[in-house]
Each structure stands twice: as C-alpha cells, then as structure tokens.
C-alpha cells in the first residue's frame, strides 16, 4: 500500500472510529454505568498512558520554555473543555444530532480565523456560514431524540460549544504542529489535560461501580479510550503526512453518516425530516466555506 492510499485509509479510519464513538459513549453514559465527566477522565488518563508509552519509541525533543504556556492553552480548549462539553452534550442529545453539529467545525474555524489570524472571508463563505448556522438552529430548536429524558436543545448547545472550543484549539496549535513532532506535542497536551480535568471528574469517578460493568460496557469504554482517542490522534498525523489538511477535513462529513447508521442499527436513534433538512443546510454551508475561490486571470 503506497503512502497516499495509506493516508486515505488512515483519514477514513479516524472518522469511522469517531462515528462509532457516539453510540458507544452514549450507551455507557445513559445506562448510568459511568457519568460524563468520569468518562472524560477515563478517556484522557487511558490515552495519556498510551501516548507516553508510545513516546518512548521516538526521539525526545526539547521544548522551548515559552511554548509550555501554549501547550497549556491547547490542552484547555482541545482536551478539557472540548471533551467535557462533548460528553455532557452527548448525554442529553442524540448521536445523529451531535455528529451533525460537529461538522460545523470548519465554519467556526473560518470565522475565528478571520478575527484571530486576519484571514479574508469571501461572500461565498459568508453564505456558507449563514446556511450552516441555520441548520444548527433548526436542529437545536426542532430536533427530537428517541430517548425519554434527553434535553436536546441543551445537549446540542453543549456540543456546539464543544465545536467552538475545538476550533480555538486548532488555531492555537497551528504553529506548534509545524515546530514539534506530533507525538511529542500530543503526549504533553494530554498530560496537561489530565491534571486539569481531575477537579471536574473526581467525584463522578469515585462513584463508578466497577463490579456492575457488563462485558459490553467494558468493551465500550475500551473503544472510547483506545479507538476514539488514542488511535484517532495517532492516525490523524499519519494522514496529514501525504494529504492536505483541507482534504483530511473533508472526511469529517462521514461522521454523521457513520454515526447515524450505527445508532439506528443499535436502536438508540432515528432519522426524521428535521434532521435531514438540518444535515443538508449544514453540509451545504460547510461545502461553501471550504470551497476554493476561482482565481481570476
């Protein structure tokens, strides 16, 4: 398998793992085996151990003292706030809702980049932002879940804020990823994140009744830690070695499809007209935002 084919395979696997993660994490949380913040702690702590073990096989890099503060900011937005809001939001909304809202991330990155990085916004991209925003509002106000007890508007809001947090993280690490090896960066990112998440997750983690776990719950938690966290953070840099960042970003559109199909098969979600219309608006918006403008002669 050549490098480009492997990169495409890696990019696809990242979205497959993320897509399946919505259902596995939802089941663990909503069956009251592990609360959202406790699952965040398990996710970050497990991945941190794996990243530092993996780091033993790579050449150590010296990190400039001034960059540690940037690492800290990246950990706050890319690990702590990002994961806490995502899993808390997933507890309250449906897998399809969460997956669709996450695809709005490229739009948020565009808007933030215009303010923080002074990047130019075209009229076409403004239209894309508007369509994506309309889709998110529609899904939040009219979307429903098949599960009794869900709070869809609040859950969707948390997932949307999670997307904003992740977008800020992407902008923060823009220079760091070019300066350091991905594994060097990631292991420090997760170590900082682990320390900061403890105060939020300590109480819920101590309440876990480990003896009540079924084999399926153990597998689901292992999937969240190893598959949807460790493996995705390893595969993404491998995909970026041979593919453009914009190309890798397009694969995010697979998330709602994978998440939706798997959630329906598992019987924890369903498709309705509101979700379809919202998907169309958001996908159209993201397409316009990521579309390259024509170069005039």
Backbone as CSV, one residue per row, in Angstrom:
resi,resn,N_x,N_y,N_z,CA_x,CA_y,CA_z,C_x,C_y,C_z
1,UNK,0.849,-1.200,0.000,0.000,0.000,0.000,0.884,1.250,0.000
2,UNK,0.712,2.142,-1.038,1.545,3.333,-1.087,1.116,4.337,-0.025
3,UNK,1.940,5.393,0.152,1.721,6.340,1.240,0.393,7.084,1.114
4,UNK,0.001,7.442,-0.114,-1.258,8.173,-0.283,-2.468,7.291,0.049
5,UNK,-2.425,6.038,-0.428,-3.531,5.123,-0.131,-3.634,4.871,1.372
6,UNK,-2.472,4.735,2.015,-2.497,4.526,3.464,-3.033,5.772,4.170
7,UNK,-2.672,6.960,3.685,-3.151,8.206,4.281,-4.673,8.313,4.165
8,UNK,-5.196,7.922,2.996,-6.657,7.937,2.803,-7.316,6.938,3.738
9,UNK,-6.699,5.759,3.875,-7.210,4.739,4.802,-7.199,5.276,6.232
10,UNK,-6.110,5.944,6.623,-5.998,6.495,7.978,-7.061,7.554,8.224
11,UNK,-7.270,8.440,7.246,-8.275,9.501,7.384,-9.682,8.912,7.517
12,UNK,-9.948,7.852,6.748,-11.256,7.194,6.832,-11.439,6.528,8.192
13,UNK,-10.395,5.862,8.672,-10.480,5.166,9.951,-10.736,6.140,11.102
14,UNK,-10.158,7.332,11.023,-10.394,8.341,12.062,-11.882,8.655,12.158
15,UNK,-12.510,8.888,11.012,-13.934,9.227,11.018,-14.809,8.026,11.377
16,UNK,-14.374,6.827,10.991,-15.113,5.616,11.366,-15.113,5.458,12.882
17,UNK,-13.945,5.624,13.500,-13.832,5.488,14.954,-14.642,6.559,15.674
18,UNK,-14.561,7.802,15.181,-15.352,8.875,15.780,-16.852,8.616,15.608
19,UNK,-17.230,8.136,14.425,-18.646,7.879,14.153,-19.237,6.812,15.062
20,UNK,-18.473,5.740,15.291,-18.937,4.670,16.185,-18.928,5.122,17.643
21,UNK,-18.044,6.053,17.955,-17.874,6.503,19.339,-19.144,7.126,19.911
22,UNK,-19.926,7.785,19.078,-21.152,8.439,19.566,-22.076,7.435,20.250
23,UNK,-22.247,6.276,19.636,-23.152,5.275,20.198,-22.550,4.595,21.420
24,UNK,-21.280,4.191,21.356,-20.656,3.512,22.489,-20.625,4.423,23.726
25,UNK,-20.237,5.676,23.541,-20.183,6.605,24.673,-21.578,6.900,25.204
26,UNK,-22.554,7.028,24.311,-23.938,7.312,24.708,-24.495,6.189,25.583
27,UNK,-24.229,4.949,25.195,-24.726,3.797,25.960,-24.109,3.767,27.355
28,UNK,-22.795,3.960,27.437,-22.102,3.934,28.730,-22.661,4.995,29.672
29,UNK,-22.883,6.196,29.136,-23.357,7.311,29.956,-24.824,7.153,30.337
30,UNK,-25.673,6.852,29.366,-27.109,6.837,29.622,-27.611,5.589,30.329
31,UNK,-26.773,4.555,30.378,-27.143,3.379,31.165,-26.642,3.517,32.604
32,UNK,-26.108,4.711,32.915,-25.672,5.073,34.276,-24.521,4.225,34.816
33,UNK,-23.693,3.702,33.912,-22.505,2.988,34.363,-21.391,3.972,34.707
34,UNK,-21.219,4.980,33.848,-20.201,5.999,34.060,-20.788,7.351,33.664
35,UNK,-20.689,8.343,34.545,-21.203,9.666,34.236,-20.249,10.388,33.270
36,UNK,-20.743,11.424,32.579,-19.953,12.078,31.526,-18.548,12.514,31.936
37,UNK,-18.425,13.231,33.050,-17.110,13.751,33.450,-16.167,12.620,33.850
38,UNK,-16.735,11.552,34.439,-15.903,10.398,34.800,-15.392,9.706,33.543
39,UNK,-16.239,9.640,32.505,-15.810,9.022,31.252,-14.721,9.868,30.587
40,UNK,-14.810,11.186,30.739,-13.757,12.061,30.230,-12.432,11.732,30.918
41,UNK,-12.494,11.544,32.242,-11.269,11.216,32.989,-10.680,9.888,32.523
42,UNK,-11.540,8.873,32.357,-11.060,7.574,31.890,-10.464,7.702,30.493
43,UNK,-11.109,8.507,29.672,-10.661,8.696,28.291,-9.283,9.357,28.242
44,UNK,-9.131,10.441,29.009,-7.874,11.196,28.981,-6.744,10.429,29.681
45,UNK,-7.048,9.844,30.844,-5.996,9.132,31.588,-5.500,7.919,30.821
46,UNK,-6.426,7.160,30.236,-6.025,5.989,29.457,-5.191,6.366,28.252
47,UNK,-5.625,7.399,27.542,-4.901,7.841,26.354,-3.536,8.425,26.724
48,UNK,-3.472,9.144,27.845,-2.201,9.729,28.285,-1.158,8.646,28.525
49,UNK,-1.556,7.582,29.204,-0.634,6.460,29.464,-0.137,5.864,28.148
50,UNK,-1.057,5.654,27.211,-0.683,5.063,25.931,0.238,5.981,25.127
51,UNK,-0.037,7.288,25.145,0.796,8.237,24.396,2.217,8.306,24.954
52,UNK,2.342,8.282,26.287,3.674,8.365,26.889,4.461,7.072,26.667
53,UNK,3.751,5.934,26.641,4.434,4.667,26.309,4.909,4.718,24.859
54,UNK,4.045,5.198,23.960,4.420,5.314,22.553,5.580,6.284,22.373
55,UNK,5.589,7.340,23.196,6.643,8.344,23.103,8.032,7.792,23.398
56,UNK,8.095,6.660,24.102,9.395,6.054,24.420,10.118,5.564,23.166
57,UNK,9.351,5.330,22.099,9.932,4.797,20.878,10.318,5.883,19.878
58,UNK,10.162,7.157,20.273,10.518,8.262,19.389,11.594,9.131,20.039
59,UNK,12.342,9.794,19.198,13.422,10.654,19.684,12.845,11.798,20.516
60,UNK,13.460,12.033,21.680,12.988,13.099,22.554,13.332,14.460,21.969
61,UNK,12.374,15.366,22.040,12.579,16.721,21.549,12.594,17.697,22.720
62,UNK,13.460,18.678,22.628,13.493,19.709,23.658,12.431,20.756,23.349
63,UNK,11.595,21.042,24.339,10.520,22.017,24.158,10.951,23.354,24.751
64,UNK,10.791,24.396,23.975,11.139,25.728,24.459,10.212,26.117,25.611
65,UNK,10.785,26.743,26.621,10.026,27.090,27.830,8.786,27.915,27.512
66,UNK,8.915,28.859,26.611,7.786,29.731,26.285,6.624,28.983,25.632
67,UNK,6.914,27.801,25.052,5.856,27.040,24.380,4.985,26.250,25.349
68,UNK,5.442,26.052,26.574,4.642,25.299,27.538,3.308,25.997,27.829
69,UNK,3.325,27.326,27.837,2.077,28.063,28.070,1.089,27.832,26.923
70,UNK,1.614,27.773,25.704,0.766,27.491,24.549,0.216,26.075,24.634
71,UNK,1.064,25.142,25.085,0.607,23.766,25.298,-0.549,23.738,26.299
72,UNK,-0.409,24.551,27.341,-1.437,24.619,28.382,-2.758,25.119,27.814
73,UNK,-2.701,26.183,27.024,-3.917,26.727,26.398,-4.545,25.695,25.460
74,UNK,-3.692,25.014,24.701,-4.188,23.998,23.777,-4.865,22.861,24.533
75,UNK,-4.311,22.490,25.676,-4.900,21.427,26.490,-6.252,21.848,27.055
76,UNK,-6.363,23.126,27.436,-7.628,23.629,27.990,-8.743,23.528,26.953
77,UNK,-8.463,24.030,25.738,-9.507,24.065,24.708,-9.632,22.754,23.929
78,UNK,-8.506,22.055,23.730,-8.533,20.861,22.895,-8.784,19.565,23.620
79,UNK,-8.606,19.558,24.949,-8.806,18.326,25.716,-9.869,18.522,26.798
80,UNK,-9.635,19.448,27.719,-10.515,19.589,28.885,-11.899,20.107,28.504
81,UNK,-11.981,21.344,28.049,-13.281,21.941,27.705,-13.945,21.166,26.577
82,UNK,-13.152,20.809,25.580,-13.651,20.088,24.417,-14.350,18.782,24.816
83,UNK,-13.660,17.941,25.580,-14.215,16.628,25.922,-15.315,16.705,26.978
84,UNK,-15.167,17.610,27.950,-16.212,17.744,28.974,-17.535,18.166,28.342
85,UNK,-17.487,19.160,27.454,-18.709,19.634,26.807,-19.279,18.594,25.850
86,UNK,-18.397,17.886,25.142,-18.875,16.897,24.175,-19.641,15.763,24.853
87,UNK,-19.041,15.154,25.872,-19.692,14.007,26.511,-20.898,14.417,27.341
88,UNK,-20.861,15.619,27.937,-22.040,16.110,28.650,-23.162,16.390,27.661
89,UNK,-22.808,16.958,26.501,-23.810,17.212,25.473,-24.374,15.929,24.909
90,UNK,-23.506,14.926,24.693,-23.954,13.647,24.157,-24.903,12.943,25.119
91,UNK,-24.720,13.171,26.415,-25.626,12.596,27.407,-27.049,13.089,27.187
92,UNK,-27.194,14.325,26.727,-28.503,14.969,26.644,-29.121,14.969,25.257
93,UNK,-28.314,14.731,24.225,-28.833,14.751,22.861,-28.632,13.394,22.214
94,UNK,-28.917,13.305,20.912,-28.793,12.024,20.227,-27.490,11.949,19.437
95,UNK,-27.020,10.739,19.115,-25.780,10.601,18.342,-25.813,11.333,17.004
96,UNK,-26.955,11.266,16.296,-27.048,11.933,14.992,-26.950,13.442,15.154
97,UNK,-27.658,14.007,16.137,-27.581,15.445,16.394,-26.138,15.862,16.644
98,UNK,-25.470,15.158,17.545,-24.102,15.513,17.918,-23.165,15.428,16.720
99,UNK,-23.303,14.361,15.923,-22.420,14.173,14.773,-22.620,15.259,13.720
100,UNK,-23.868,15.649,13.497,-24.150,16.696,12.503,-23.592,18.034,12.964
101,UNK,-23.788,18.365,14.234,-23.317,19.651,14.753,-21.794,19.736,14.702
102,UNK,-21.112,18.622,14.955,-19.646,18.619,14.931,-19.115,19.006,13.548
103,UNK,-19.871,18.683,12.479,-19.398,19.004,11.126,-19.402,20.505,10.856
104,UNK,-19.955,21.285,11.763,-19.956,22.735,11.593,-18.601,23.337,11.980
105,UNK,-17.702,22.492,12.499,-16.384,22.955,12.949,-15.618,23.760,11.893
106,UNK,-15.558,23.307,10.615,-14.830,24.111,9.619,-15.359,25.542,9.491
107,UNK,-16.673,25.718,9.661,-17.258,27.057,9.589,-16.773,27.902,10.759
108,UNK,-16.768,27.313,11.942,-16.323,28.048,13.138,-14.852,28.436,13.002
109,UNK,-14.047,27.505,12.492,-12.627,27.797,12.302,-12.448,28.975,11.347
110,UNK,-13.270,29.014,10.292,-13.189,30.120,9.335,-13.469,31.452,10.013
111,UNK,-14.567,31.500,10.787,-14.956,32.748,11.458,-13.876,33.192,12.440
112,UNK,-13.393,32.253,13.256,-12.361,32.593,14.244,-11.059,33.016,13.568
113,UNK,-10.735,32.359,12.458,-9.502,32.693,11.742,-9.546,34.119,11.200
114,UNK,-10.732,34.561,10.811,-10.850,35.915,10.268,-10.551,36.960,11.337
115,UNK,-10.883,36.647,12.585,-10.647,37.585,13.686,-9.250,37.419,14.291
116,UNK,-8.830,36.154,14.487,-7.586,35.891,15.202,-6.368,35.808,14.291
117,UNK,-6.582,35.406,13.017,-5.465,35.265,12.085,-5.574,36.210,10.887
118,UNK,-6.603,37.088,10.931,-6.810,38.094,9.870,-6.949,37.470,8.484
119,UNK,-7.598,36.291,8.412,-7.819,35.657,7.124,-9.067,36.245,6.457
120,UNK,-9.018,36.381,5.138,-10.092,37.032,4.390,-11.313,36.123,4.258
121,UNK,-12.504,36.699,4.410,-13.758,35.963,4.233,-14.449,36.467,2.971
122,UNK,-14.789,35.554,2.057,-15.469,35.923,0.822,-16.987,35.889,1.017
123,UNK,-17.719,36.445,0.049,-19.190,36.441,0.114,-19.726,35.012,0.105
124,UNK,-19.057,34.143,-0.659,-19.483,32.741,-0.725,-19.361,32.080,0.639
125,UNK,-18.291,32.399,1.348,-18.084,31.815,2.677,-19.072,32.389,3.693
126,UNK,-19.419,33.653,3.529,-20.429,34.257,4.413,-21.763,33.531,4.239
127,UNK,-22.120,33.216,2.979,-23.344,32.459,2.711,-23.260,31.082,3.352
128,UNK,-22.090,30.457,3.265,-21.898,29.145,3.872,-22.071,29.178,5.375
129,UNK,-21.525,30.213,6.010,-21.671,30.377,7.460,-23.142,30.530,7.826
130,UNK,-23.876,31.300,7.024,-25.309,31.532,7.286,-26.101,30.228,7.173
131,UNK,-25.847,29.448,6.112,-26.567,28.187,5.925,-26.256,27.205,7.048
132,UNK,-24.989,27.114,7.406,-24.607,26.218,8.494,-25.235,26.625,9.811
133,UNK,-25.281,27.930,10.063,-25.901,28.440,11.286,-27.389,28.098,11.313
134,UNK,-28.067,28.263,10.173,-29.499,27.941,10.095,-29.742,26.468,10.372
135,UNK,-28.867,25.614,9.838,-29.007,24.183,10.076,-28.835,23.829,11.543
136,UNK,-27.854,24.451,12.195,-27.632,24.209,13.617,-28.799,24.667,14.472
137,UNK,-29.362,25.849,14.143,-30.519,26.372,14.880,-31.729,25.474,14.700
138,UNK,-31.964,25.024,13.447,-33.098,24.144,13.161,-33.003,22.856,13.953
139,UNK,-31.825,22.278,13.972,-31.618,21.014,14.683,-31.804,21.193,16.180
140,UNK,-31.383,22.339,16.698,-31.478,22.599,18.135,-32.908,22.871,18.578
141,UNK,-33.637,23.668,17.800,-34.987,24.067,18.202,-36.052,23.007,17.914
142,UNK,-35.911,22.281,16.784,-36.956,21.339,16.388,-36.553,19.879,16.492
143,UNK,-35.268,19.625,16.686,-34.797,18.248,16.752,-35.293,17.525,17.984
144,UNK,-35.575,16.247,17.823,-36.046,15.430,18.940,-35.198,14.166,19.044
145,UNK,-35.221,13.579,20.231,-34.498,12.334,20.462,-35.495,11.226,20.757
146,UNK,-35.101,9.987,20.432,-35.983,8.850,20.698,-35.915,8.423,22.161
147,UNK,-34.980,8.968,22.920,-34.792,8.555,24.303,-35.502,9.505,25.258
148,UNK,-36.325,8.961,26.124,-37.002,9.750,27.143,-35.963,10.254,28.149
149,UNK,-36.031,11.528,28.486,-35.097,12.089,29.449,-34.014,12.938,28.811
150,UNK,-33.866,12.864,27.477,-32.885,13.706,26.798,-33.357,15.158,26.796
151,UNK,-32.422,16.075,26.818,-32.700,17.513,26.703,-31.966,17.987,25.457
152,UNK,-32.594,17.807,24.296,-31.937,18.041,23.015,-31.380,19.451,22.852
153,UNK,-32.167,20.510,23.131,-31.617,21.866,22.954,-30.354,22.116,23.786
154,UNK,-30.371,21.710,25.056,-29.218,21.921,25.917,-28.047,21.055,25.466
155,UNK,-28.334,19.800,25.119,-27.276,18.908,24.650,-26.637,19.419,23.365
156,UNK,-27.470,19.892,22.429,-26.947,20.445,21.175,-26.100,21.687,21.436
157,UNK,-26.517,22.500,22.402,-25.751,23.707,22.751,-24.366,23.320,23.271
158,UNK,-24.309,22.307,24.138,-23.022,21.855,24.671,-22.116,21.338,23.554
159,UNK,-22.694,20.577,22.613,-21.899,20.045,21.501,-21.413,21.177,20.606
160,UNK,-22.261,22.200,20.415,-21.868,23.357,19.608,-20.723,24.115,20.275
161,UNK,-20.817,24.307,21.595,-19.738,24.967,22.340,-18.465,24.129,22.293
162,UNK,-18.646,22.805,22.288,-17.503,21.901,22.144,-16.818,22.134,20.797
163,UNK,-17.608,22.331,19.747,-17.044,22.581,18.418,-16.273,23.897,18.392
164,UNK,-16.785,24.905,19.101,-16.086,26.187,19.191,-14.756,26.009,19.916
165,UNK,-14.791,25.273,21.026,-13.577,25.027,21.803,-12.535,24.302,20.966
166,UNK,-12.972,23.292,20.222,-12.045,22.534,19.381,-11.472,23.415,18.271
167,UNK,-12.289,24.317,17.744,-11.836,25.220,16.690,-10.760,26.174,17.212
168,UNK,-10.950,26.672,18.435,-9.934,27.530,19.059,-8.635,26.743,19.226
169,UNK,-8.761,25.488,19.618,-7.601,24.605,19.788,-6.835,24.457,18.473
170,UNK,-7.545,24.277,17.370,-6.911,24.114,16.063,-6.093,25.352,15.712
171,UNK,-6.629,26.529,16.005,-5.922,27.775,15.707,-4.696,27.923,16.604
172,UNK,-4.839,27.555,17.880,-3.722,27.669,18.830,-2.535,26.808,18.413
173,UNK,-2.813,25.583,17.951,-1.726,24.642,17.659,-1.162,24.783,16.252
174,UNK,-1.670,25.740,15.490,-1.255,25.868,14.091,0.267,25.943,13.956
175,UNK,0.918,26.741,14.810,2.371,26.893,14.738,3.103,25.750,15.450
176,UNK,2.509,25.231,16.519,3.172,24.177,17.287,3.332,22.888,16.493
177,UNK,2.318,22.554,15.685,2.369,21.303,14.931,3.475,21.315,13.883
178,UNK,3.855,22.498,13.417,4.945,22.606,12.439,6.307,22.608,13.135
179,UNK,6.296,22.910,14.426,7.540,23.048,15.182,7.976,21.752,15.848
180,UNK,7.003,20.940,16.285,7.323,19.717,17.020,6.712,18.490,16.346
181,UNK,7.301,17.337,16.639,6.757,16.065,16.160,5.374,15.868,16.794
182,UNK,4.399,15.380,16.019,3.032,15.225,16.538,2.947,14.467,17.861
183,UNK,3.705,13.379,18.026,3.622,12.584,19.246,4.203,13.325,20.452
184,UNK,5.227,14.153,20.200,5.775,14.980,21.277,4.725,15.946,21.776
185,UNK,4.037,16.551,20.827,3.000,17.524,21.167,1.825,16.877,21.889
186,UNK,1.357,15.754,21.351,0.153,15.111,21.879,0.352,14.596,23.303
187,UNK,1.501,14.006,23.599,1.678,13.436,24.938,1.690,14.524,26.010
188,UNK,2.265,15.696,25.698,2.235,16.807,26.651,0.841,17.412,26.734
189,UNK,0.175,17.472,25.613,-1.186,18.000,25.575,-2.100,17.213,26.512
190,UNK,-2.027,15.888,26.431,-2.895,15.045,27.246,-2.463,15.028,28.712
191,UNK,-1.165,15.133,28.969,-0.707,15.167,30.355,-1.238,16.422,31.059
192,UNK,-1.140,17.572,30.399,-1.697,18.800,30.962,-3.209,18.679,31.135
193,UNK,-3.857,18.095,30.131,-5.306,17.934,30.193,-5.737,17.033,31.330
194,UNK,-4.978,15.960,31.574,-5.296,15.030,32.655,-5.266,15.723,34.008
195,UNK,-4.244,16.526,34.245,-4.117,17.235,35.522,-5.288,18.194,35.727
196,UNK,-5.668,18.896,34.664,-6.714,19.911,34.786,-8.123,19.324,34.894
197,UNK,-8.332,18.118,34.377,-9.677,17.544,34.388,-10.014,16.875,35.722
198,UNK,-9.002,16.570,36.525,-9.227,15.870,37.802,-10.238,16.571,38.711
199,UNK,-10.137,17.901,38.923,-11.117,18.563,39.811,-12.565,18.422,39.328
200,UNK,-12.770,18.368,38.017,-14.120,18.253,37.474,-14.649,16.822,37.546
201,UNK,-13.752,15.852,37.419,-14.180,14.464,37.286,-13.998,13.619,38.538
202,UNK,-13.370,14.160,39.570,-13.020,13.347,40.742,-14.253,12.710,41.392
203,UNK,-15.265,13.509,41.679,-16.457,12.997,42.372,-17.157,11.913,41.570
204,UNK,-17.385,12.174,40.278,-18.079,11.198,39.440,-17.250,9.920,39.273
205,UNK,-15.937,10.063,39.220,-15.073,8.886,39.056,-15.116,7.984,40.284
206,UNK,-15.167,8.585,41.481,-15.228,7.790,42.714,-16.570,7.085,42.875
207,UNK,-17.581,7.536,42.126,-18.917,6.931,42.214,-19.090,5.738,41.280
208,UNK,-18.089,5.459,40.440,-18.198,4.353,39.487,-18.299,3.012,40.230
209,UNK,-19.289,2.221,39.870,-19.468,0.885,40.438,-18.888,-0.141,39.460
210,UNK,-17.601,-0.369,39.575,-16.910,-1.197,38.592,-17.490,-2.614,38.502
211,UNK,-17.976,-3.145,39.621,-18.469,-4.527,39.643,-19.756,-4.708,38.838
212,UNK,-20.416,-3.593,38.479,-21.672,-3.695,37.725,-21.435,-3.735,36.212
213,UNK,-20.200,-3.545,35.792,-19.917,-3.476,34.357,-20.156,-4.821,33.674
214,UNK,-20.839,-4.770,32.553,-21.013,-5.958,31.712,-19.857,-5.992,30.702
215,UNK,-19.648,-7.136,30.057,-18.594,-7.199,29.028,-18.761,-6.120,27.946
216,UNK,-20.009,-5.825,27.577,-20.263,-4.809,26.549,-19.834,-3.423,27.032
217,UNK,-20.069,-3.118,28.299,-19.678,-1.817,28.849,-18.159,-1.706,28.910
218,UNK,-17.490,-2.775,29.321,-16.027,-2.771,29.329,-15.491,-2.527,27.918
219,UNK,-16.105,-3.206,26.937,-15.673,-3.030,25.548,-15.926,-1.595,25.083
220,UNK,-17.070,-1.036,25.445,-17.418,0.327,25.025,-16.423,1.341,25.579
221,UNK,-16.070,1.194,26.863,-15.111,2.118,27.475,-13.729,1.956,26.827
222,UNK,-13.345,0.718,26.571,-12.064,0.471,25.910,-12.052,1.089,24.516
223,UNK,-13.181,1.019,23.839,-13.270,1.610,22.499,-13.116,3.125,22.568
224,UNK,-13.778,3.762,23.547,-13.693,5.214,23.701,-12.245,5.640,23.954
225,UNK,-11.546,4.884,24.804,-10.168,5.243,25.178,-9.172,4.911,24.064
226,UNK,-9.180,3.646,23.637,-8.181,3.180,22.677,-8.537,3.560,21.240
227,UNK,-9.793,3.366,20.870,-10.194,3.629,19.490,-10.437,5.092,19.185
228,UNK,-11.388,5.698,19.922,-11.826,7.058,19.601,-10.910,8.155,20.132
229,UNK,-9.912,7.795,20.943,-8.985,8.815,21.462,-7.559,8.517,21.010
230,UNK,-6.981,7.443,21.519,-5.581,7.125,21.200,-5.375,6.901,19.700
231,UNK,-6.162,6.019,19.102,-5.957,5.663,17.689,-6.204,6.856,16.763
232,UNK,-7.230,7.656,17.050,-7.529,8.786,16.165,-6.426,9.838,16.202
233,UNK,-5.841,10.058,17.387,-4.767,11.046,17.497,-3.465,10.530,16.870
234,UNK,-3.343,9.206,16.747,-2.178,8.625,16.078,-2.374,8.638,14.558
235,UNK,-3.579,8.295,14.111,-3.855,8.184,12.682,-3.924,9.540,11.973
236,UNK,-4.423,10.559,12.663,-4.555,11.869,12.020,-3.230,12.411,11.489
237,UNK,-2.157,12.432,12.311,-0.867,12.908,11.793,-0.358,12.074,10.618
238,UNK,-0.636,10.752,10.641,-0.213,9.886,9.545,-0.944,10.244,8.256
239,UNK,-2.217,10.608,8.385,-2.992,11.019,7.203,-2.477,12.346,6.655
240,UNK,-2.091,13.242,7.555,-1.634,14.574,7.144,-0.261,14.552,6.483
241,UNK,0.464,13.449,6.627,1.791,13.361,6.003,1.693,13.365,4.479
242,UNK,0.646,12.747,3.933,0.529,12.616,2.473,-0.686,13.327,1.892
243,UNK,-1.542,13.866,2.750,-2.732,14.567,2.279,-2.763,15.988,2.809
244,UNK,-3.375,16.895,2.060,-3.528,18.267,2.520,-4.504,18.301,3.694
245,UNK,-4.336,19.293,4.555,-5.222,19.423,5.713,-6.672,19.584,5.264
246,UNK,-6.889,20.332,4.172,-8.243,20.546,3.661,-8.863,19.235,3.183
247,UNK,-8.021,18.354,2.605,-8.513,17.054,2.140,-8.915,16.179,3.316
248,UNK,-8.074,16.160,4.343,-8.390,15.389,5.550,-9.660,15.926,6.199
249,UNK,-9.833,17.252,6.169,-11.004,17.874,6.772,-12.309,17.454,6.126
250,UNK,-12.262,17.175,4.815,-13.473,16.767,4.099,-14.032,15.466,4.658
251,UNK,-13.159,14.616,5.189,-13.600,13.320,5.708,-14.546,13.461,6.900
252,UNK,-14.598,14.654,7.518,-15.476,14.851,8.679,-16.938,14.687,8.289
253,UNK,-17.248,14.858,6.990,-18.626,14.697,6.535,-19.119,13.257,6.673
254,UNK,-18.190,12.315,6.836,-18.571,10.914,7.005,-19.119,10.642,8.399
255,UNK,-18.767,11.499,9.362,-19.157,11.241,10.755,-20.655,11.068,10.955
256,UNK,-21.503,12.015,10.495,-22.934,11.848,10.726,-23.509,10.620,10.042
257,UNK,-22.964,10.269,8.879,-23.445,9.085,8.160,-23.132,7.827,8.958
258,UNK,-21.876,7.692,9.374,-21.457,6.518,10.155,-22.175,6.488,11.496
259,UNK,-22.196,7.641,12.181,-22.851,7.714,13.497,-24.333,7.403,13.382
260,UNK,-24.973,7.944,12.340,-26.411,7.736,12.164,-26.762,6.299,11.872
261,UNK,-26.060,5.696,10.917,-26.333,4.307,10.546,-26.119,3.375,11.734
262,UNK,-25.001,3.549,12.446,-24.697,2.670,13.576,-25.696,2.880,14.719
263,UNK,-26.067,4.139,14.989,-27.020,4.410,16.066,-28.392,3.819,15.753
264,UNK,-28.789,3.872,14.486,-30.082,3.300,14.084,-30.048,1.779,14.202
265,UNK,-28.938,1.177,13.773,-28.782,-0.281,13.880,-28.854,-0.722,15.346
266,UNK,-28.252,0.081,16.224,-28.242,-0.247,17.655,-29.534,0.158,18.359
267,UNK,-30.429,0.838,17.625,-31.738,1.183,18.169,-31.767,2.335,19.145
268,UNK,-30.788,3.245,19.090,-30.798,4.369,20.030,-31.022,5.715,19.338
269,UNK,-31.317,5.698,18.043,-31.603,6.941,17.332,-32.421,6.628,16.088
270,UNK,-32.983,7.673,15.478,-33.787,7.507,14.268,-33.683,8.773,13.421
271,UNK,-33.946,8.604,12.123,-33.890,9.746,11.200,-35.290,10.302,11.013
272,UNK,-35.403,11.648,10.947,-36.676,12.303,10.657,-36.426,13.475,9.718
273,UNK,-37.492,14.100,9.153,-37.322,15.192,8.187,-36.502,16.365,8.711
274,UNK,-36.674,16.713,9.985,-35.924,17.839,10.553,-34.417,17.573,10.491
275,UNK,-34.009,16.358,10.852,-32.588,16.015,10.832,-32.035,16.040,9.409
276,UNK,-32.837,15.568,8.451,-32.396,15.541,7.051,-32.199,16.960,6.520
277,UNK,-33.168,17.849,6.788,-33.069,19.242,6.328,-31.882,19.942,6.993
278,UNK,-31.715,19.709,8.299,-30.598,20.325,9.024,-29.261,19.842,8.463
279,UNK,-29.172,18.540,8.177,-27.954,17.997,7.583,-27.646,18.683,6.254
280,UNK,-28.684,18.839,5.426,-28.497,19.464,4.111,-27.980,20.893,4.255
281,UNK,-28.567,21.656,5.164,-28.143,23.041,5.369,-26.700,23.123,5.865
282,UNK,-26.375,22.283,6.842,-25.025,22.312,7.407,-23.992,21.829,6.392
283,UNK,-24.291,20.736,5.699,-23.355,20.235,4.694,-23.151,21.260,3.574
284,UNK,-24.239,21.922,3.150,-24.133,22.950,2.109,-23.267,24.104,2.604
285,UNK,-23.484,24.492,3.851,-22.707,25.583,4.431,-21.232,25.255,4.514
286,UNK,-20.927,24.060,4.973,-19.528,23.646,5.102,-18.879,23.540,3.724
287,UNK,-19.638,23.068,2.730,-19.109,22.962,1.365,-18.722,24.341,0.831
288,UNK,-19.591,25.325,1.026,-19.311,26.674,0.539,-18.126,27.297,1.276
289,UNK,-18.026,27.013,2.570,-16.926,27.573,3.367,-15.578,26.989,2.934
290,UNK,-15.574,25.694,2.621,-14.311,25.036,2.280,-14.006,25.070,0.785
291,UNK,-14.917,25.599,-0.022,-14.722,25.683,-1.476,-13.674,26.745,-1.806
292,UNK,-12.705,26.365,-2.636,-11.662,27.309,-3.017,-12.208,28.308,-4.022
293,UNK,-11.970,29.617,-3.817,-12.447,30.613,-4.780,-11.722,30.497,-6.110
294,UNK,-12.420,30.836,-7.199,-11.808,30.786,-8.518,-10.776,31.911,-8.655
295,UNK,-9.657,31.564,-9.236,-8.595,32.551,-9.429,-8.831,33.282,-10.742
296,UNK,-8.969,34.583,-10.665,-9.227,35.362,-11.866,-7.942,35.592,-12.646
297,UNK,-8.059,35.607,-13.976,-6.888,35.815,-14.832,-6.457,37.283,-14.851
